[in-house]
């Protein structure tokens, strides 16, 4: 251990002797490794010795969760979601503490956060919310939308991407992003994460940890702060920075990532490298909604109409990708589809059969955790979330 400590000091890491000792006490689950050169950023100034220890190892359930917006949690739909959890195997809620437009959804006490005028306290009593979730044995996960942030981009245009006419760039949905190269943006989001942990959330889930879609096609036309790092390095550096900042707080760190990122070498345009990100998180949540895959993926003419085939193919690719970082492989907890993608040509209506087919595909690939996405938080009733039950039912029919 002393040798490891000396090595960490020579590498100028931020890990203390106490941290390394803690890791050594749970050697079965802790990893103290040198990051592979191809996974480390050239601009890191704290060395490549890395300690990874799941802070919720003995507390977290096998998560079967759903997305719950701040409006749902603060409104009438909350009782319906609680009833769903009480009557099924669902045991976790992913709740917005910083939502898709950039608003902080609880009454922050952090004076630095207050100065940006981004607080919209939809959830007015988070301690009471935590108590209710605990009473229902629901594992609370705080969702923080990081770099898609129209509100902060408007307030701090110098932290965003500016067009030649001086206006902030917006995508086709009238949304703006803040710049992953800006350290102040990192600290802003980490401050929210720290407060969420203090409020009782057991896991921090970072979403939109990337540049805008198609950024590579407009990067040279926009004005924004940047340095020599590639986009994939900047994004993974943020994830590592956030994890290290949160490490004293005993919360898990998870990241949402495009599902197809596991099927390609790297999504360099948006800055998402599956393994560069995965090595620094406790949980990786690829968004493998069948509706998000185009014609031909995994041999399906319409992937949306082939939920089992699509999820099965995506999980095979995910396992193959993560095999490259075996020592640092996180829990795989995919987002799956509980909505009908009416905009997809050839789509099918999603209900009990389609949701169960996705879960069965996960189980067949030895993946036992999942999250359900439905933007309106209206989830399919009567779903059996235990594929083994489905198999027993089929055997009984025979």
matplotlib code that plots the C-alpha trace (Angstrom):
import matplotlib.pyplot as plt

x = [0.0, 2.8, 4.4, 1.1, 0.9, 4.4, 3.5, 0.4, 2.4, 4.9, 2.1, 0.6, -2.8, -5.5, -5.8, -4.9, -3.4, -6.8, -8.5, -5.9, -6.3, -10.0, -9.7, -7.2, -9.7, -12.2, -9.7, -12.3, -14.2, -11.6, -9.3, -6.1, -4.7, -2.7, -5.0, -4.2, -2.5, -5.3, -7.9, -6.1, -6.3, -3.0, -3.9, -4.4, -2.3, -2.9, -1.3, -2.9, -3.0, -6.6, -8.6, -12.2, -14.4, -18.2, -19.5, -22.9, -21.7, -23.4, -26.4, -27.7, -30.3, -30.3, -31.8, -35.0, -36.1, -38.0, -37.7, -39.7, -39.7, -39.7, -43.2, -44.4, -42.7, -44.2, -47.7, -50.5, -48.7, -46.3, -48.9, -49.3, -45.6, -45.4, -48.2, -46.4, -43.2, -45.2, -46.9, -44.0, -40.3, -39.5, -37.3, -35.7, -36.7, -34.4, -35.5, -34.6, -32.6, -31.4, -33.7, -33.5, -33.7, -31.1, -33.3, -32.4, -35.6, -35.2, -34.6, -30.8, -29.0, -25.7, -25.1, -22.9, -25.6, -28.2, -26.3, -27.1, -30.9, -31.4, -33.4, -37.0, -38.0, -40.6, -39.7, -40.1, -39.5, -36.7, -36.2, -39.8, -39.5, -36.5, -38.4, -41.3, -39.0, -37.3, -40.6, -41.4, -37.9, -37.2, -33.6, -33.2, -31.1, -30.5, -30.5, -28.4, -28.5, -25.0, -24.1, -27.5, -28.4, -30.4, -30.8, -27.1, -26.1, -28.4, -27.1, -23.4, -23.0, -19.2, -19.7, -21.6, -21.2, -21.6, -22.5, -21.0, -23.9, -23.2, -26.2, -26.0, -26.2, -29.4, -30.3, -33.4, -35.4, -34.4, -32.0, -28.6, -25.6, -22.8, -19.2, -17.5, -14.2, -15.2, -14.1, -16.7, -19.4, -17.9, -17.9, -21.4, -22.8, -20.6, -21.9, -25.5, -24.4, -22.8, -26.0, -28.1, -25.9, -26.3, -30.0, -30.0, -29.7, -27.7, -26.5, -25.8, -26.7, -25.2, -27.0, -26.1, -22.4, -21.5, -21.3, -24.4, -25.3, -23.5, -21.1, -18.3, -20.2, -20.4, -17.4, -15.3, -18.1, -18.7, -16.8, -16.0, -13.3, -11.2, -7.7, -5.6, -7.7, -9.9, -13.6, -13.7, -10.9, -12.7, -15.9, -14.1, -12.0, -15.2, -16.5, -13.3, -13.3, -16.9, -16.3, -13.3, -15.1, -18.0, -15.9, -16.0, -19.8, -20.5, -22.6, -22.5, -21.7, -23.5, -23.6, -26.2, -24.7, -25.9, -26.4, -24.7, -21.5, -20.8, -21.1, -18.6, -14.9, -15.8, -18.5, -15.8, -18.2, -20.1, -17.2, -18.5, -16.0, -17.8, -14.8, -13.1, -16.3, -17.1, -13.8, -14.7, -18.3, -19.9, -22.8, -23.1, -26.6, -26.6, -29.8, -30.7, -34.3, -35.1, -36.6, -33.2, -31.7, -32.0, -32.7, -30.3, -29.0, -28.6, -30.1, -33.5, -35.4, -37.2, -35.3, -38.2, -40.4, -37.9, -37.4, -35.7, -33.4, -32.3, -31.6, -29.9, -27.6, -26.9, -26.0, -23.6, -21.8, -21.8, -20.2, -17.6, -16.7, -16.4, -14.2, -11.4, -11.5, -12.2, -10.7, -12.7, -15.9, -19.0, -22.4, -24.4, -27.9, -29.5, -32.4, -35.1, -38.2, -41.7, -43.2, -44.5, -42.3, -45.0, -42.5, -40.6, -41.6, -42.8, -43.0, -45.1, -47.1, -45.2, -47.0, -46.5, -45.1, -42.6, -41.3, -41.0, -39.1, -36.5, -36.0, -35.7, -33.0, -31.1, -31.4, -30.3, -27.1, -26.6, -27.7, -30.1, -30.6, -32.6, -34.3, -37.6, -38.0, -41.3, -41.0, -44.6, -44.0, -47.0, -45.7, -47.2, -49.3, -49.1, -45.5, -43.7, -40.2, -38.8, -38.0, -37.6, -41.3, -42.0, -40.0, -41.9, -45.2, -44.2, -43.0, -46.3, -48.3, -46.3]
y = [0.0, 2.4, 1.6, 2.5, 5.7, 6.7, 5.9, 8.0, 11.0, 10.7, 10.7, 13.7, 12.1, 13.5, 10.2, 10.2, 7.4, 7.0, 6.5, 3.9, 2.2, 2.1, 0.6, -2.1, -3.2, -4.2, -5.6, -7.9, -4.9, -2.0, -1.4, 0.6, 0.7, 2.7, 3.9, 2.7, 5.4, 5.2, 5.9, 8.7, 12.3, 13.9, 17.0, 15.4, 17.0, 14.6, 11.4, 8.2, 6.1, 5.6, 4.1, 2.8, 1.7, 1.4, 3.5, 1.9, -1.7, -3.0, -0.6, -0.4, -2.8, -4.5, -1.4, -1.7, 1.9, 4.6, 8.2, 10.6, 14.3, 16.9, 17.9, 14.3, 14.0, 17.2, 16.6, 14.1, 11.6, 10.8, 8.7, 6.6, 6.1, 5.1, 2.6, 1.2, 0.7, -0.8, -3.4, -4.4, -5.1, -1.5, -0.1, 3.1, 6.6, 8.8, 12.3, 15.6, 17.9, 19.8, 19.4, 19.6, 23.4, 23.9, 24.8, 23.6, 22.0, 22.3, 25.3, 25.4, 26.7, 27.2, 30.9, 30.4, 28.6, 31.2, 34.0, 32.5, 32.8, 29.2, 27.9, 26.9, 25.0, 22.6, 20.2, 22.4, 19.9, 17.4, 16.1, 15.1, 13.5, 11.5, 10.3, 9.1, 7.3, 5.6, 4.5, 2.9, 1.3, 3.3, 4.0, 7.7, 8.7, 12.4, 13.2, 16.2, 17.4, 18.7, 20.4, 20.8, 24.0, 26.7, 28.7, 28.9, 29.5, 32.5, 33.9, 33.2, 33.3, 33.2, 29.7, 28.6, 28.6, 31.9, 32.3, 34.8, 37.2, 37.3, 35.1, 31.9, 28.8, 26.7, 23.3, 22.5, 22.1, 25.7, 24.3, 25.6, 23.9, 25.1, 24.4, 21.3, 23.0, 25.6, 24.6, 26.9, 24.8, 21.7, 23.3, 24.5, 21.0, 19.4, 21.9, 20.7, 17.1, 17.7, 19.3, 16.5, 14.0, 16.0, 16.0, 12.2, 11.0, 7.8, 8.2, 11.1, 10.4, 12.8, 13.1, 15.0, 14.6, 15.6, 18.2, 18.9, 16.4, 17.1, 19.4, 18.4, 20.0, 23.4, 23.5, 25.7, 28.3, 29.0, 31.0, 29.2, 28.6, 25.5, 24.0, 21.2, 18.4, 16.4, 16.5, 12.9, 13.8, 16.9, 14.9, 12.0, 14.5, 16.1, 12.7, 11.9, 15.3, 14.9, 11.5, 12.6, 15.6, 13.4, 10.5, 11.7, 11.7, 8.0, 8.4, 6.5, 8.2, 7.2, 8.5, 8.3, 7.6, 7.0, 3.3, 3.3, 4.6, 0.9, -0.1, 2.3, 3.1, 6.5, 9.2, 11.9, 14.5, 14.7, 13.7, 10.4, 7.5, 4.6, 3.3, 6.6, 7.5, 4.0, 3.7, 6.5, 5.6, 3.1, 2.7, 3.2, 3.7, 3.3, 4.6, 1.6, 2.6, 0.5, 3.6, 5.3, 2.8, 3.2, 0.6, -2.3, -2.1, -5.6, -7.0, -5.5, -3.6, -1.6, -1.9, -0.2, -3.1, -5.7, -4.8, -8.1, -8.3, -4.7, -4.8, -8.2, -6.8, -3.6, -5.6, -7.9, -4.8, -3.3, -6.4, -6.6, -2.9, -3.0, -6.1, -3.7, -2.2, -5.3, -4.1, -0.9, -2.2, -0.5, -1.9, -1.9, -0.4, 0.5, 2.8, 1.0, 2.1, 2.3, 4.7, 4.4, 6.2, 7.3, 9.3, 6.3, 4.8, 1.2, 1.7, -0.5, 0.3, -0.4, -2.1, -5.1, -7.5, -5.0, -3.9, -7.5, -8.4, -5.8, -6.9, -10.6, -9.5, -7.9, -10.9, -13.2, -11.1, -11.3, -7.8, -7.5, -3.8, -1.3, 2.0, 2.7, 5.9, 7.6, 11.4, 11.8, 9.2, 7.1, 3.6, 0.4, -1.5, -5.2, -5.6, -8.6, -7.2, -10.7, -12.6, -15.8, -15.6, -15.3, -18.4, -20.3, -19.2, -20.4, -23.8, -24.1, -23.6, -26.4]
z = [0.0, 0.8, -2.5, -4.2, -2.2, -3.2, -6.9, -6.6, -5.2, -8.0, -10.5, -8.7, -8.4, -6.0, -4.1, -0.5, 1.5, 3.2, -0.2, -1.3, 2.1, 1.7, -1.7, -0.5, 2.2, -0.4, -2.9, -4.5, -5.8, -5.9, -8.8, -8.5, -12.1, -14.5, -17.2, -20.7, -22.8, -25.4, -22.7, -20.9, -22.0, -23.1, -21.1, -17.7, -15.1, -12.3, -13.6, -14.7, -11.5, -10.9, -8.0, -8.7, -5.9, -6.0, -3.0, -3.1, -3.5, -0.4, -0.4, -4.0, -5.2, -8.6, -10.1, -12.2, -12.5, -14.3, -15.2, -13.1, -14.0, -11.3, -12.4, -11.9, -8.5, -7.3, -8.8, -8.9, -11.0, -8.1, -6.3, -9.5, -9.8, -6.2, -6.7, -9.7, -7.7, -4.8, -7.0, -9.2, -9.1, -10.0, -7.2, -8.4, -9.7, -11.9, -10.9, -12.6, -10.3, -13.3, -16.3, -20.0, -20.3, -17.6, -14.6, -11.2, -9.9, -6.1, -3.8, -3.7, -0.7, -2.7, -3.0, -6.0, -7.9, -6.9, -8.7, -12.1, -11.8, -13.0, -10.1, -10.7, -7.5, -8.8, -6.0, -3.0, -0.2, -1.2, 2.4, 2.5, -1.0, 0.2, 3.2, 1.0, -1.4, 1.5, 3.0, -0.4, -0.7, -3.8, -4.7, -5.6, -8.6, -9.4, -13.1, -14.1, -17.8, -18.2, -21.5, -23.0, -21.1, -22.8, -19.6, -18.7, -22.3, -22.4, -19.1, -20.0, -23.8, -23.3, -22.0, -25.0, -28.8, -30.7, -34.3, -36.7, -36.1, -32.4, -31.4, -29.4, -31.6, -31.3, -32.7, -34.7, -31.5, -30.3, -27.7, -26.8, -25.3, -23.0, -23.9, -22.4, -22.7, -20.0, -16.5, -14.9, -16.6, -15.0, -11.5, -11.9, -12.6, -10.0, -7.4, -8.2, -8.0, -4.6, -3.3, -4.6, -2.8, 0.4, 0.0, 0.0, -3.6, -3.8, -7.3, -9.7, -13.3, -15.8, -19.1, -22.2, -21.5, -25.0, -27.6, -29.8, -32.4, -35.7, -34.0, -36.3, -39.2, -37.6, -35.2, -37.5, -38.0, -34.3, -31.7, -28.5, -26.0, -26.7, -26.2, -27.7, -26.4, -28.7, -27.9, -26.7, -24.2, -22.9, -22.2, -20.5, -18.5, -17.2, -16.1, -14.3, -12.6, -11.5, -10.1, -8.1, -6.8, -5.6, -4.3, -0.6, -0.7, -1.1, -4.1, -7.3, -10.6, -13.8, -17.3, -20.1, -23.5, -27.0, -27.5, -30.8, -29.2, -28.2, -31.8, -33.3, -32.6, -31.1, -31.7, -32.1, -33.4, -30.2, -28.0, -26.7, -26.5, -24.8, -22.9, -22.1, -20.3, -18.9, -17.1, -14.7, -13.8, -11.6, -14.0, -17.7, -19.2, -23.0, -24.5, -26.6, -27.5, -30.7, -32.2, -32.2, -34.6, -38.4, -41.0, -41.1, -37.5, -36.2, -39.3, -38.7, -41.4, -38.8, -35.5, -33.7, -34.8, -33.5, -29.8, -28.8, -31.9, -31.4, -27.7, -28.1, -30.8, -28.8, -25.7, -27.6, -28.9, -25.4, -23.9, -26.7, -26.3, -22.5, -22.6, -23.6, -20.1, -18.2, -14.9, -15.0, -16.5, -14.9, -14.3, -17.5, -16.9, -20.2, -20.9, -22.7, -24.5, -23.0, -25.5, -29.1, -31.6, -34.0, -36.0, -37.1, -40.5, -39.9, -36.1, -33.9, -30.8, -27.6, -24.8, -22.4, -25.0, -26.4, -23.0, -21.8, -25.0, -24.3, -20.7, -21.9, -24.4, -21.5, -19.3, -22.1, -22.2, -18.4, -17.8, -14.9, -14.5, -16.7, -16.7, -18.4, -20.4, -21.2, -21.3, -20.0, -17.3, -18.4, -18.1, -19.5, -16.9, -16.1, -17.3, -15.9, -15.1, -14.3, -17.5, -15.6, -14.8, -18.5, -19.2, -16.5, -17.9, -21.4, -20.0, -18.2, -21.4, -23.1]

ax = plt.figure().add_subplot(projection="3d")
ax.plot(x, y, z, "-o")
ax.set_aspect("equal")
plt.show()
